[in-house]
Amino acid sequence: MISKEELEALLGDHISSHCDQNLVADNLNHCAHFVSHVLGYEFGYQCGNQTQSSGEGATIRVQEVFSRCPKVGLWSDKGPCLSACLAFVTKRSNVDLARKTMSNVPRKHIGIFADGYIYHYSNSKDEVVKQTPAQFANHYQGAGYAVFYGTFIN
């Protein structure tokens, strides 16, 4: 697990500060990539697979992280006792909570929730930012979007 203080120290970081596999282009989506480097998630499709480098690196697909979470649910069902977890936003129709699956669609995003804030990689700003859950919920415009939580992967 990572502390709020450790997350605060990452604010403003570019993905190049975390990835030694050289998957750092600003035109790519780095939200799961950032989360996985910070939390040490190394499964599924990884940054090293994308760059064909010698190492495998960190997981880069949001849906692969979601499916590995021991417990997932709607953010509104998270409860106040869970003060640190993963946060996801996508259309509600992209998620099957019973099967712990998320569709592989372009409009999905992930961050790390700690003590009231969600820390995530902003692909529009190309840096790590923090937002309240209410701000994070507005990551995508339009109807049908929902925020989900997932407990950390051991």
C-alpha positions in Angstrom: 0.0 0.0 0.0 1.1 3.6 -0.6 0.6 6.5 1.8 -0.9 9.8 1.1 2.5 11.4 1.8 4.1 9.2 -0.9 1.3 10.1 -3.3 1.7 13.8 -2.6 5.4 13.6 -3.5 4.4 12.3 -7.0 2.2 15.3 -7.9 3.4 16.9 -11.1 5.5 13.8 -12.1 5.6 12.9 -15.8 5.4 9.2 -16.6 9.1 9.2 -17.6 9.9 9.6 -13.9 8.5 6.1 -13.3 8.9 4.0 -16.5 12.3 2.5 -17.3 10.8 0.7 -20.3 10.6 3.9 -22.3 6.9 3.9 -22.8 6.6 7.6 -22.2 5.1 9.3 -25.2 2.6 12.0 -24.3 0.0 10.8 -26.9 -0.5 7.6 -25.0 -2.9 6.9 -22.1 -0.8 6.4 -19.0 -3.3 6.1 -16.2 -3.0 2.4 -15.5 0.6 2.5 -16.4 1.3 5.1 -13.6 -0.8 3.3 -11.1 0.9 0.0 -11.8 4.4 1.4 -11.6 3.6 3.0 -8.3 1.9 0.0 -6.8 4.2 -2.7 -8.4 1.5 -4.3 -10.6 3.3 -6.5 -13.1 0.8 -8.8 -14.8 -1.1 -9.0 -18.1 0.0 -6.6 -20.9 2.9 -4.5 -19.6 4.9 -1.5 -20.8 7.8 -3.7 -21.8 5.5 -5.7 -24.1 4.6 -2.4 -25.8 8.2 -1.2 -26.3 9.6 -4.7 -26.9 12.4 -3.9 -24.4 14.2 -6.4 -22.2 12.0 -6.0 -19.2 8.3 -6.6 -18.9 7.5 -3.6 -16.6 4.1 -2.5 -15.3 0.6 -3.3 -16.3 -0.9 -0.8 -18.8 -4.5 -1.9 -19.2 -7.2 -0.5 -16.8 -9.5 -3.5 -17.3 -6.7 -5.9 -16.3 -6.1 -4.1 -13.0 -9.9 -4.0 -12.4 -10.3 -7.7 -12.8 -7.5 -8.5 -10.4 -8.9 -6.4 -7.5 -10.1 -8.7 -4.6 -13.3 -6.7 -4.3 -15.0 -4.2 -6.6 -18.1 -2.2 -6.5 -19.8 1.1 -7.1 -18.1 4.1 -5.5 -21.4 4.9 -3.7 -21.2 1.4 -2.0 -17.6 1.8 -0.9 -18.4 3.0 2.6 -16.3 5.3 4.8 -14.2 2.6 6.3 -12.3 2.0 3.1 -9.9 5.1 3.2 -7.5 3.8 0.5 -8.3 1.8 -2.7 -8.3 2.1 -6.5 -10.8 4.3 -8.2 -12.1 3.7 -11.8 -14.4 5.7 -14.0 -16.2 4.4 -17.1 -19.7 3.9 -18.4 -21.8 1.8 -16.1 -22.6 -0.5 -19.1 -18.9 -1.3 -19.5 -18.7 -3.1 -16.1 -20.0 -6.4 -14.8 -19.5 -6.3 -11.0 -20.6 -9.9 -10.5 -17.9 -11.1 -12.8 -15.4 -8.3 -11.9 -14.9 -7.4 -15.6 -14.6 -4.1 -17.4 -14.8 -3.9 -21.2 -11.8 -2.9 -23.2 -13.1 0.5 -24.3 -11.2 3.8 -24.8 -13.1 5.8 -22.2 -12.0 4.3 -18.9 -9.6 5.8 -16.3 -8.0 4.7 -13.0 -6.5 6.4 -10.0 -5.4 5.7 -6.4 -7.8 6.9 -3.6 -6.1 7.9 -0.3 -7.6 10.0 2.5 -10.2 11.8 0.5 -8.3 12.4 -2.8 -7.8 10.4 -6.0 -4.3 10.6 -7.4 -4.1 9.8 -11.1 -2.2 10.4 -14.3 -3.8 13.2 -16.2 -3.3 12.4 -19.9 -4.4 15.9 -20.9 -1.8 17.5 -18.6 0.8 14.8 -18.9 1.4 14.7 -15.1 0.2 13.2 -11.9 -2.7 15.2 -10.3 -5.1 14.9 -7.4 -8.8 15.4 -7.4 -11.7 14.9 -5.0 -13.9 11.9 -5.9 -16.6 14.4 -7.2 -14.1 15.9 -9.6 -12.9 12.5 -10.7 -16.5 11.5 -11.4 -16.6 14.2 -14.1 -13.5 12.9 -15.9 -15.7 12.1 -18.9 -18.7 14.1 -20.1 -22.0 12.5 -21.0 -24.6 10.3 -19.5 -24.1 6.8 -18.1 -20.6 7.2 -16.4 -20.0 5.9 -13.0 -17.2 5.7 -10.5 -16.1 2.3 -9.1 -13.8 1.2 -6.4 -11.4 -1.8 -6.3 -9.5 -3.0 -3.3 -5.7 -3.1 -3.7 -4.2 -6.2 -5.3 -1.9 -8.1 -2.9 
